[in-house]
Amino acid sequence: MKKSLTLFVLAIASQTVFRLRKCFHVDCFWLFAVVAVIGGLRQSATGATLFVNAGGTFGAYSTIGAAVAKASAGDTIYVAPGTYHENVKIGLPLSLVGSGYGRSVINAIGLPNGIYIDGIDNPGLSKVVVTGFTIENANFEGILVTNASFVTVRGNEVIHNDVLVNPNGCPGLPPFESLEGEDCGEGIHLMGVDHSTVANNTSKNNSGGILLSDDTGATHHNLIIANLVRDNVLDCGITLASHPPYTMITGTASSLGVFRNTVANNDSSHNGTQPPGVGSGIGIFDSVPGAQAYDNVVINNEVKDNGLPGVAMHSHALGQNLIDNVITGNLISGNGADTEDAATPGPTGINVYGVSPATGTLIIGNVINDEAVDIATNTPAQVNVHLNDLLGRQIGVDNLEESGTVDATENWWGSPRGPGTRGATTVNGTGVDFTPWLTRPNLELP
C-alpha cells in the first residue's frame, strides 16, 4: 500500500512538473513540495498510531500534549474534532494530524503558542508534520518552529494570534526572539529552520502572517507555497528577515542568514494596514550590519492592497548582504508607499532599497498595475528589470539613487511607442536604460 501510494503521488508530480516547465522553470520548487508530502507519508507509515479526542474515550488521549509525551519517533497522532486548550510542544519526529479547519481547534488563549516545534531543546530535530488544525488566540505565534529541518506545516488555519502586542513590546516573549517590533512573532514563524515546507495554510488576523528569521541560526532552503495570507494588519504578509543573533544560542554572527528560500504561489493581501504603512505584502529585510538576506526567490504570488509596497527589499546599513534575490512572475497591485529611509514617492509595486549595494537583483516577468510607481530602486548597484508589464498610474521605473543604475530593457510600458508616450508609464531618475522596449504585453492580466 505504501509503495503504490508513493508511486501514485510521484505520477501526479511528474504530470505537474511537465505542465509547469514553460512557466519560469519552477519544476524543482513544485517537486520539492510533493517530495515533502511523500516524506510525511513514509514517516507516518513506519511508526505507531495514537489517537486524541476531547473526552479521552475508546483508548484515546484527552489532550494532544499527553499523546505527544507518549509518542516515539515516527509515530502519527490523529486528533479528533474538538477544541483543545493547549500549547503543544513537539521535540521528536512525528506527524500530528487534525481533522481539518474549524474541526480540530487548538485554542491557545493565555498560552505562548498553539504549536511549538522545539529544536532548540531537542538538537537535530527533523521530519515533523503538522496538518489539519485551526490554531488561534496564542499570546505569540500560532505555530513556532526553531532549529529544525525537513518540517512540513500544511493545511492549517492560523488566526487571531499575537494577542499580547502592545506599544511596550511583547511581555513574556522568549529571549531568543531578538527583534520583534510591531508583532510578537506572527502567525507562523520559522527560525533557524532549513529544508522545510509551509504549504496551503491560511494565516489571517494575526499581527503578521508568515515570518522567516535567523535569530537562532540560519534559515535556508525552505518553501513557502500556496498559502492565503490576509488581514494581518500590524506587519507584513510574508517576511524574510535577517535579525540580530541570539548569542546565547548562536554564539557568533556568522550563523546569520535567510537565504535560498522560495516564496511561491501565495496570496498576500491586506496586510500591514493599521496604521497605514506598517507592512508589505512580501518583504526581504536586513536589520543590522552583518545581516544577510540573499538568493531568495519570490515567484508567482498575488500581492495586493498591502500597507507598504507589494514587494519590499531593505538594507538599512553598510556591511549587509541583500544580493541575488529574484522577484518573478508576480501579480502586484494597489499597495502603499514605502516610508522612512526607504521612502518612495507614492504607492509602489516593488521597492529595492539598499544602503549596501543590492547587486544581482532580478525583477522579471511581473504584472504591476494600480500603483503610482511600479518599480522603485534606491541602491548603489545595478538592478535588472526585464519582461515586466508596467501598467501603473504614472511611473514605470523610478531610480532614486544617482550612483545606481537600472537595466530596464525589454519591458511593456503600456504603449508600443515606449515609456512616456500617450497611455504609457514613464521613467524617472537617471541611469535607467529602457531601450529596446516590448511593443506588446509580455503577460496578460487574469
C-alpha positions in Angstrom: 0.0 0.0 0.0 2.8 2.4 0.9 4.6 1.7 -2.3 1.6 2.1 -4.5 0.6 5.4 -2.8 4.1 6.8 -3.3 4.1 5.8 -7.0 0.7 7.5 -7.3 1.9 10.8 -5.9 5.1 10.6 -8.0 2.9 10.2 -11.1 1.0 13.3 -10.2 4.2 15.1 -9.5 5.6 14.2 -13.0 2.4 15.5 -14.6 2.5 18.7 -12.7 6.2 19.4 -13.4 5.6 18.7 -17.2 2.8 21.3 -17.3 4.8 23.9 -15.5 8.0 23.6 -17.5 7.0 26.5 -19.7 6.3 28.8 -16.7 9.5 30.3 -15.3 11.1 26.8 -15.0 9.9 26.3 -11.4 9.9 22.5 -11.7 12.2 22.0 -8.7 10.1 24.2 -6.4 6.9 22.2 -7.0 8.7 18.9 -6.9 10.2 19.9 -3.5 6.6 20.3 -2.2 5.4 17.0 -3.5 8.5 15.2 -2.2 7.9 16.8 1.3 4.4 15.2 1.2 5.8 11.9 0.2 8.3 12.1 3.1 5.4 12.7 5.5 3.5 9.7 4.2 6.5 7.4 4.5 7.2 8.7 8.0 3.6 8.1 9.1 3.6 4.6 7.6 6.5 3.3 9.7 5.5 4.3 13.3 2.7 3.6 15.7 -0.6 5.4 15.6 -2.0 7.3 18.6 -5.4 9.0 18.9 -6.7 12.0 20.7 -10.3 13.1 21.4 -11.6 15.7 23.9 -13.2 13.1 26.1 -10.3 10.6 26.2 -12.7 7.8 25.3 -12.1 4.5 23.5 -8.4 4.4 24.5 -7.6 7.8 23.1 -5.7 10.5 24.9 -7.7 13.5 26.1 -5.0 16.1 25.3 -2.7 16.4 22.4 0.2 17.1 24.7 -0.3 13.8 26.5 -0.2 11.9 23.2 3.0 13.7 22.2 4.6 12.9 25.5 3.9 9.2 24.9 4.8 9.1 21.2 8.0 7.7 19.8 9.9 8.9 16.7 8.0 8.2 13.5 4.6 7.9 15.2 1.4 9.5 13.9 -1.1 11.3 16.2 -4.7 11.7 14.9 -6.7 14.4 16.6 -10.5 14.2 16.6 -12.8 17.2 16.1 -13.0 19.3 19.3 -11.4 22.3 21.0 -8.1 21.8 22.8 -6.8 24.4 25.2 -3.1 23.7 24.9 0.4 24.8 24.0 1.6 21.7 22.2 5.4 21.3 22.2 7.0 18.8 19.8 10.5 17.6 20.3 10.8 14.5 18.2 9.9 13.5 14.6 6.2 12.7 14.3 3.1 13.5 12.3 0.4 15.5 14.1 -2.8 15.2 12.0 -6.0 17.2 12.8 -9.5 16.7 11.3 -9.4 20.0 9.3 -10.1 23.7 9.6 -12.7 24.5 12.3 -12.8 20.9 13.5 -9.6 20.2 15.4 -9.1 23.6 17.1 -6.1 24.5 19.3 -7.3 27.5 21.3 -4.1 28.8 23.0 -5.7 31.7 24.8 -3.4 32.8 27.6 -0.6 30.5 26.3 2.6 31.4 24.4 2.0 29.3 21.2 -0.5 26.9 19.8 2.2 24.5 18.5 5.9 24.8 19.2 8.3 22.6 17.2 11.3 22.9 19.5 14.7 22.1 18.0 16.5 24.4 20.5 16.0 22.0 23.4 16.0 18.9 21.0 19.1 19.3 18.8 18.8 17.7 15.4 15.0 17.7 15.3 13.7 16.9 11.9 10.8 15.3 10.0 7.8 16.8 11.9 4.5 17.1 10.1 1.6 19.3 11.3 -1.6 19.4 9.3 -5.3 19.9 9.7 -5.7 22.3 12.6 -7.2 25.7 13.4 -4.8 27.4 15.8 -6.0 30.6 17.5 -5.5 33.1 20.3 -1.9 32.4 21.2 0.0 35.2 23.0 2.8 35.0 20.4 3.0 32.7 17.3 0.3 30.3 16.4 3.0 27.9 15.1 6.6 28.4 16.0 9.4 26.3 14.6 13.0 26.6 15.8 16.3 25.0 14.8 14.7 22.1 12.9 14.9 20.5 9.4 12.5 18.9 7.0 9.4 20.1 8.8 6.1 20.3 7.0 3.3 22.7 8.1 0.5 22.1 5.7 -3.2 22.8 5.5 -3.7 24.7 8.8 -5.7 27.8 9.7 -3.7 30.1 11.9 -5.9 33.0 13.1 -6.1 35.7 15.8 -2.6 35.1 17.3 -0.1 37.6 18.7 -2.7 38.8 21.1 -0.2 40.4 23.5 1.0 43.0 21.1 1.1 46.5 22.7 3.3 49.6 22.5 5.6 48.3 25.2 6.5 45.2 23.2 5.6 41.6 24.0 5.8 40.7 27.7 7.0 37.2 28.2 8.3 36.7 24.7 11.2 34.1 24.8 14.6 35.9 24.8 15.8 34.0 21.7 13.4 36.1 19.6 15.7 39.1 19.2 13.9 41.7 17.1 10.1 41.7 17.3 8.7 45.2 16.7 5.1 45.6 15.6 4.4 41.9 16.1 5.2 39.1 18.6 6.4 36.6 16.1 3.4 36.5 13.6 1.1 33.7 12.8 3.7 31.2 11.6 7.4 31.7 12.4 10.4 29.7 11.2 13.7 30.4 13.0 16.9 28.6 12.4 15.0 26.2 10.1 16.1 24.6 6.8 14.6 22.4 4.1 11.1 22.8 5.3 7.7 23.4 3.7 4.9 25.8 4.7 2.1 25.0 2.3 -1.7 25.5 1.8 -2.2 27.3 5.2 -4.4 30.2 5.9 -2.8 32.9 8.1 -5.3 35.7 8.9 -5.9 38.3 11.5 -2.6 37.8 13.3 -0.2 40.7 13.7 1.8 39.5 10.7 1.4 36.4 8.5 4.5 34.2 8.0 8.0 35.1 9.2 11.3 33.5 8.4 14.2 34.8 10.5 17.6 33.8 11.8 17.6 34.7 15.5 18.8 31.2 16.5 20.5 30.1 13.3 20.4 30.4 9.5 17.1 29.8 7.8 17.5 28.5 4.3 16.2 26.2 1.6 12.6 26.5 2.7 9.5 26.5 0.6 6.6 28.9 1.4 3.9 27.9 -1.1 0.2 28.3 -1.8 -0.7 30.0 1.5 -3.5 32.5 1.9 -2.0 35.4 4.0 -4.5 38.2 4.6 -5.6 40.9 7.0 -2.5 40.7 9.2 -2.7 44.4 9.8 0.3 45.2 12.1 3.1 43.8 9.9 4.0 42.2 6.6 2.2 39.3 5.0 5.3 37.2 4.3 8.7 38.3 5.8 12.2 37.1 5.2 14.2 39.0 7.8 17.8 38.7 9.0 17.7 39.6 12.7 20.5 40.1 15.2 21.6 36.7 16.6 20.6 35.4 20.0 24.2 35.0 21.2 23.4 32.5 23.9 22.5 30.0 21.3 24.2 31.0 18.0 27.5 32.1 19.5 28.5 34.5 16.7 27.0 36.5 13.9 28.5 34.0 11.4 25.3 32.0 11.6 23.2 34.8 10.4 21.4 34.3 7.1 18.0 34.0 5.5 18.8 32.6 2.1 17.8 30.3 -0.8 14.2 30.3 0.3 11.3 30.2 -2.2 8.1 32.1 -1.8 5.7 30.8 -4.4 2.0 30.9 -5.4 0.8 32.7 -2.2 -2.0 35.2 -1.9 -0.7 38.1 0.3 -3.2 40.8 0.6 -4.5 43.5 3.0 -1.5 43.2 5.4 0.3 46.0 7.3 -2.6 48.5 7.0 -3.1 49.7 10.6 -1.8 52.3 10.9 -1.3 52.7 7.2 2.2 51.8 6.0 3.5 49.3 8.5 3.8 46.2 6.4 4.4 45.0 2.8 2.9 42.0 1.1 6.3 40.3 0.9 9.4 41.7 2.5 13.1 40.8 2.3 15.0 42.7 5.0 18.4 43.2 6.6 18.4 44.8 10.1 22.0 45.2 11.4 25.5 45.2 10.0 26.3 41.6 9.2 22.7 40.7 8.3 22.2 38.5 5.3 19.1 38.0 3.2 20.2 36.7 -0.2 19.5 34.2 -3.0 15.7 34.1 -2.3 13.1 33.7 -5.0 9.6 35.3 -4.9 7.6 33.7 -7.7 4.0 33.6 -9.0 2.4 35.3 -6.0 -0.6 37.6 -5.9 0.3 40.7 -3.8 -2.5 43.3 -3.4 -3.6 46.1 -1.2 -0.9 46.0 1.5 0.2 49.0 3.6 3.7 49.1 2.2 5.0 48.2 -1.3 3.8 44.8 -2.6 7.4 43.5 -2.5 9.9 45.5 -0.4 13.6 44.8 -0.1 15.5 46.8 2.5 19.2 47.0 3.5 19.5 49.8 6.0 23.2 49.9 6.8 26.6 49.1 5.3 28.1 45.7 5.8 24.9 43.8 4.9 24.1 41.2 2.3 21.0 41.8 0.2 22.1 40.3 -3.1 20.9 37.9 -5.8 17.2 38.0 -4.9 14.8 37.2 -7.7 11.2 38.7 -8.0 9.4 37.0 -10.9 6.0 36.2 -12.2 4.0 38.0 -9.6 0.7 39.9 -9.9 1.1 43.1 -7.9 -1.5 46.0 -7.4 -2.9 48.5 -5.1 -0.2 48.6 -2.5 1.1 51.5 -0.4 4.2 53.8 -0.5 7.4 52.9 1.4 8.4 55.1 4.4 11.2 56.5 6.4 14.7 56.0 4.9 13.2 53.6 2.2 10.5 56.1 1.3 9.1 56.1 -2.3 7.1 59.0 -3.9 3.8 57.1 -3.9 2.1 53.8 -3.8 4.7 51.3 -5.1 4.7 47.8 -6.5 8.3 46.8 -5.9 10.9 48.8 -3.9 14.6 47.9 -3.8 16.3 49.9 -1.1 19.9 49.1 -0.3 22.4 51.1 1.6 24.6 48.1 1.0 24.6 47.5 -2.8 21.8 45.1 -3.7 23.7 43.5 -6.5 22.3 40.7 -8.6 18.6 41.8 -8.1 16.5 40.4 -10.9 12.9 41.6 -11.4 11.4 39.7 -14.3 8.0 38.8 -15.7 5.8 40.6 -13.2 2.5 42.3 -13.9 2.2 45.6 -11.9 -0.8 47.9 -12.0 -2.7 50.4 -9.9 0.5 51.8 -8.4 1.9 55.4 -8.7 5.4 53.8 -9.0 5.6 50.3 -10.4 9.3 49.7 -9.5 11.4 51.9 -7.3 15.2 51.4 -6.9 17.4 53.2 -4.4 20.8 51.3 -4.2 24.3 52.0 -5.4 24.2 48.9 -7.7 22.6 47.9 -11.0 19.1 46.4 -10.7 17.9 44.3 -13.6 14.3 44.8 -14.7 13.0 42.8 -17.7 9.9 41.4 -19.3 7.5 43.1 -16.9 4.2 44.7 -17.7 4.4 48.1 -16.1 0.8 49.3 -16.1 0.6 51.6 -13.1 -0.9 55.1 -13.0 2.3 57.1 -13.6 5.9 55.9 -13.2 7.1 52.6 -14.5 10.6 52.7 -13.1 11.9 55.3 -10.7 15.6 55.3 -9.9 16.1 57.3 -6.7 19.9 56.7 -6.3 22.2 58.7 -8.5 25.0 56.3 -8.2 22.8 53.3 -9.1 21.6 52.1 -12.5 18.7 50.2 -13.8 18.8 47.9 -16.8 15.1 48.2 -17.7 15.3 46.9 -21.3 12.5 44.7 -22.8 9.6 45.8 -20.7 6.0 46.7 -21.7 5.2 50.2 -20.6 1.5 50.3 -21.7 2.1 51.5 -25.3 4.0 50.1 -28.3 5.7 53.5 -28.6 7.5 53.1 -25.3 7.7 54.9 -21.9 6.5 58.4 -21.6 4.2 58.3 -24.6 0.4 58.5 -24.6 -1.1 55.7 -22.5 2.3 54.6 -21.2 4.1 54.7 -17.8 7.2 56.8 -17.6 10.8 56.6 -16.4 12.1 58.8 -13.6 15.6 59.4 -12.4 19.0 59.0 -14.1 20.8 55.9 -15.1 17.8 53.9 -16.4 18.3 52.1 -19.7 14.9 51.3 -21.3 15.7 50.8 -25.0 14.6 48.5 -26.6 11.1 48.0 -25.1 8.4 45.5 -25.7 5.8 46.5 -28.3 3.1 44.4 -26.8 2.3 43.0 -23.3 4.5 40.2 -22.1 1.8 38.7 -19.9 -2.0 39.0 -19.8 -4.0 40.0 -16.7 -6.2 37.2 -15.4 
